[in-house]
């Protein structure tokens, strides 16, 4: 039986989508960009969104495995100057 992929959204992405997380059934051959498209159903990904799989930053073509946690973060701005 396939293990689900946990999808999490942070900060303004959570507000934009109206939820903090989703669960997606694993399908062989999924990459991060596919995960976004399947869970948001047509909503464009904001420019410069950061993505992590299992707490490591990856690009949108990173392959997703059974049981992975995929997290989407808005671009980080600000800081000390």
Helices and strands as residue ranges (DSSP letters): E 5-9, H 12-17, E 21-24, H 32-40, E 50-53, E 56-58, E 69-73
